[in-house]
């Protein structure tokens, strides 16, 4: 008999959709996929060269569980330089992706029955990992808020005596929301007043548009830094999703606890990938800016196209590389839910999307714009064709 904890965990829908797309393409079918959230650019050449050199130089053995000291030092410097977080290598844990960082954090702070506040629409992994850790996800709904930025009062009202932490994700997957500095300051005050932690997932920190600015909540004061686990990595910014390197910084006790958990689950992240990540952190900013500029162009294309499909203005995301669009008017007839709509579009029109209900946003579809402009335009054409046939 399987463990009961599996009753509350769902397979990753984005990975399932990606698998279905691959299956259909293997059958020779032409599918446009707005599903997986990974850059379609090649990993920059200096990073690839560093990985090859690492193999040739023999960096193929176990490392310290929390990561190579040289990489942890580079990450600490990065946090200080770019995020204005005063930290040290001792406070950094390098993991197999930002997803493992979140898991490490929750396992380190969450006891059975503890409540963890998440903001809907949310990355679905937060919910499932909270439950795996024995915690209870408490959802604050920001679907009706401008830019999907939660109201401070709604967060404050969600807290109880059982609250252990708030998870924030700015820029956000799936909405592209970027939290203003004043909102983050208010969240910091709530956390300090309540004596709870903040888990700040900042993996999309470099993907910003229309003058949006990224602020790390841990940079505001030593007091909030002591209560914050800041998470980022190289996957999204450097087109390194498959290299599986994320990293976190927190107070020393938390960092030690997270490293201990990791020691007993995976041990160190890939040694070769760590050396590649070290090269990524040394890369000139121009490499990342070039990719972000292209994402910005695609963002404009997908917003304009989706507005035409839906017959109304679609607000432009200010960060990450996702559009979270309301398709609710198409799910009240023969199609009864966003899940059915996503399946219909894939099966009948060969275009893959992710249903919004898995993110706590029913009636929506998430569309990534981490694919070429030509593919975006063709995919939107197929969606328009599909939804027209439902009217």
MOLIN-V858089 format. One record per residue. N is the residue number from 1. RES is the residue in one letter. SS is DSSP state (H for helix, E for strand, L for the rest). OMEGA is omega in whole degrees, -180 to 180 (999 if undefined). Layout:
N,RES,SS,OMEGA + N,RES,SS,OMEGA
//
This chain:
1,X,L,-179 + 2,X,L,180 + 3,X,L,-178 + 4,X,H,-179 + 5,X,H,-180 + 6,X,H,180 + 7,X,H,-175 + 8,X,H,-175 + 9,X,L,178 + 10,X,L,173 + 11,X,L,180 + 12,X,L,-180 + 13,X,H,179 + 14,X,H,177 + 15,X,H,178 + 16,X,H,179 + 17,X,H,178 + 18,X,H,178 + 19,X,H,178 + 20,X,H,178 + 21,X,H,179 + 22,X,H,179 + 23,X,H,-180 + 24,X,H,179 + 25,X,H,177 + 26,X,H,177 + 27,X,L,179 + 28,X,L,-179 + 29,X,L,179 + 30,X,L,-179 + 31,X,L,171 + 32,X,E,-176 + 33,X,E,170 + 34,X,L,-169 + 35,X,L,-171 + 36,X,L,-180 + 37,X,L,176 + 38,X,L,179 + 39,X,L,180 + 40,X,L,178 + 41,X,L,171 + 42,X,L,171 + 43,X,L,-177 + 44,X,L,-173 + 45,X,H,180 + 46,X,H,179 + 47,X,H,179 + 48,X,H,179 + 49,X,H,179 + 50,X,H,179 + 51,X,H,178 + 52,X,H,179 + 53,X,H,180 + 54,X,H,178 + 55,X,H,-179 + 56,X,H,-179 + 57,X,L,176 + 58,X,L,177 + 59,X,L,-173 + 60,X,L,-177 + 61,X,L,176 + 62,X,L,170 + 63,X,L,171 + 64,X,L,-175 + 65,X,L,-178 + 66,X,L,178 + 67,X,L,178 + 68,X,L,179 + 69,X,H,-178 + 70,X,H,179 + 71,X,H,178 + 72,X,H,177 + 73,X,H,179 + 74,X,H,178 + 75,X,H,178 + 76,X,H,178 + 77,X,H,178 + 78,X,H,179 + 79,X,H,179 + 80,X,H,-176 + 81,X,H,-172 + 82,X,H,-174 + 83,X,H,180 + 84,X,L,177 + 85,X,L,180 + 86,X,L,-176 + 87,X,L,-180 + 88,X,L,179 + 89,X,H,180 + 90,X,H,-179 + 91,X,H,-177 + 92,X,E,172 + 93,X,E,177 + 94,X,E,-173 + 95,X,E,178 + 96,X,L,-179 + 97,X,L,178 + 98,X,H,178 + 99,X,H,178 + 100,X,H,176 + 101,X,H,179 + 102,X,H,-180 + 103,X,H,177 + 104,X,H,-178 + 105,X,H,-178 + 106,X,H,178 + 107,X,H,-179 + 108,X,H,-173 + 109,X,H,-168 + 110,X,L,171 + 111,X,L,178 + 112,X,L,180 + 113,X,L,177 + 114,X,L,-180 + 115,X,E,178 + 116,X,E,-178 + 117,X,E,174 + 118,X,E,-176 + 119,X,E,177 + 120,X,E,-1 + 121,X,L,-176 + 122,X,L,171 + 123,X,L,-169 + 124,X,H,180 + 125,X,H,178 + 126,X,H,-178 + 127,X,H,-176 + 128,X,H,179 + 129,X,H,175 + 130,X,H,-178 + 131,X,H,176 + 132,X,H,-180 + 133,X,L,-179 + 134,X,L,-178 + 135,X,L,-179 + 136,X,E,178 + 137,X,E,176 + 138,X,E,-171 + 139,X,E,170 + 140,X,E,-174 + 141,X,E,178 + 142,X,L,-176 + 143,X,L,-177 + 144,X,L,-179 + 145,X,L,179 + 146,X,H,179 + 147,X,H,-178 + 148,X,H,177 + 149,X,L,-175 + 150,X,L,174 + 151,X,L,-180 + 152,X,H,-179 + 153,X,H,-179 + 154,X,H,177 + 155,X,H,-179 + 156,X,H,-178 + 157,X,H,-179 + 158,X,H,-176 + 159,X,L,174 + 160,X,L,178 + 161,X,L,-180 + 162,X,L,-177 + 163,X,E,-180 + 164,X,E,-176 + 165,X,E,170 + 166,X,E,173 + 167,X,E,175 + 168,X,E,-176 + 169,X,E,-178 + 170,X,L,-8 + 171,X,L,-167 + 172,X,L,161 + 173,X,L,27 + 174,X,L,-166 + 175,X,L,-172 + 176,X,L,179 + 177,X,L,173 + 178,X,L,-176 + 179,X,L,176 + 180,X,L,-179 + 181,X,H,-178 + 182,X,H,176 + 183,X,H,179 + 184,X,H,177 + 185,X,H,180 + 186,X,H,178 + 187,X,H,178 + 188,X,H,179 + 189,X,H,178 + 190,X,H,-178 + 191,X,H,-179 + 192,X,H,179 + 193,X,H,-177 + 194,X,H,-179 + 195,X,L,-178 + 196,X,L,-180 + 197,X,E,169 + 198,X,E,171 + 199,X,E,-174 + 200,X,E,-180 + 201,X,E,-174 + 202,X,L,-175 + 203,X,L,-180 + 204,X,L,-170 + 205,X,L,-177 + 206,X,L,-178 + 207,X,L,-175 + 208,X,E,-176 + 209,X,L,175 + 210,X,L,177 + 211,X,L,178 + 212,X,L,-180 + 213,X,L,176 + 214,X,L,177 + 215,X,L,175 + 216,X,L,-176 + 217,X,H,-179 + 218,X,H,-179 + 219,X,H,-171 + 220,X,L,-179 + 221,X,L,175 + 222,X,H,-177 + 223,X,H,180 + 224,X,H,176 + 225,X,H,180 + 226,X,H,-176 + 227,X,L,-173 + 228,X,E,169 + 229,X,E,-178 + 230,X,E,-174 + 231,X,E,174 + 232,X,E,-179 + 233,X,E,-176 + 234,X,L,-171 + 235,X,L,-173 + 236,X,L,-175 + 237,X,L,-174 + 238,X,L,-180 + 239,X,L,-176 + 240,X,L,-176 + 241,X,H,-177 + 242,X,H,-180 + 243,X,H,174 + 244,X,L,175 + 245,X,L,170 + 246,X,E,179 + 247,X,E,-179 + 248,X,E,169 + 249,X,E,-177 + 250,X,L,176 + 251,X,L,-171 + 252,X,H,-179 + 253,X,H,178 + 254,X,H,179 + 255,X,H,179 + 256,X,H,180 + 257,X,H,180 + 258,X,H,178 + 259,X,H,179 + 260,X,H,177 + 261,X,H,-179 + 262,X,H,179 + 263,X,H,-175 + 264,X,L,-179 + 265,X,L,-178 + 266,X,L,-166 + 267,X,L,-173 + 268,X,L,169 + 269,X,L,-179 + 270,X,L,-179 + 271,X,H,180 + 272,X,H,178 + 273,X,H,177 + 274,X,H,178 + 275,X,H,176 + 276,X,H,178 + 277,X,H,177 + 278,X,H,177 + 279,X,H,180 + 280,X,H,-178 + 281,X,H,178 + 282,X,L,-176 + 283,X,L,176 + 284,X,L,-177 + 285,X,H,-177 + 286,X,H,-179 + 287,X,H,-180 + 288,X,H,-179 + 289,X,H,179 + 290,X,H,179 + 291,X,H,-179 + 292,X,H,178 + 293,X,H,178 + 294,X,H,176 + 295,X,H,-180 + 296,X,H,177 + 297,X,H,179 + 298,X,H,178 + 299,X,H,-179 + 300,X,H,179 + 301,X,H,-176 + 302,X,H,178 + 303,X,H,179 + 304,X,H,-179 + 305,X,H,179 + 306,X,H,177 + 307,X,H,178 + 308,X,H,180 + 309,X,H,-175 + 310,X,H,180 + 311,X,L,177 + 312,X,L,-180 + 313,X,L,177 + 314,X,L,-180 + 315,X,L,-178 + 316,X,L,174 + 317,X,L,-177 + 318,X,L,180 + 319,X,E,-179 + 320,X,L,176 + 321,X,L,179 + 322,X,E,170 + 323,X,E,180 + 324,X,E,-169 + 325,X,E,-177 + 326,X,E,177 + 327,X,L,-174 + 328,X,H,-176 + 329,X,H,180 + 330,X,H,-176 + 331,X,L,178 + 332,X,L,178 + 333,X,L,178 + 334,X,L,175 + 335,X,L,-171 + 336,X,L,-177 + 337,X,L,177 + 338,X,H,177 + 339,X,H,177 + 340,X,H,180 + 341,X,H,179 + 342,X,H,179 + 343,X,H,179 + 344,X,H,-179 + 345,X,H,180 + 346,X,H,-175 + 347,X,H,-173 + 348,X,H,-174 + 349,X,H,173 + 350,X,L,174 + 351,X,E,-175 + 352,X,E,174 + 353,X,L,177 + 354,X,E,-179 + 355,X,E,-176 + 356,X,H,-177 + 357,X,H,179 + 358,X,H,177 + 359,X,H,-175 + 360,X,L,179 + 361,X,L,-178 + 362,X,L,-180 + 363,X,L,-180 + 364,X,E,168 + 365,X,E,173 + 366,X,E,178 + 367,X,E,174 + 368,X,E,171 + 369,X,L,173 + 370,X,L,175 + 371,X,L,-170 + 372,X,L,178 + 373,X,H,179 + 374,X,H,178 + 375,X,H,178 + 376,X,H,-178 + 377,X,H,179 + 378,X,H,179 + 379,X,H,178 + 380,X,H,176 + 381,X,H,180 + 382,X,H,177 + 383,X,H,-180 + 384,X,H,178 + 385,X,H,-180 + 386,X,H,-177 + 387,X,H,178 + 388,X,H,-178 + 389,X,L,179 + 390,X,L,-174 + 391,X,L,999
//
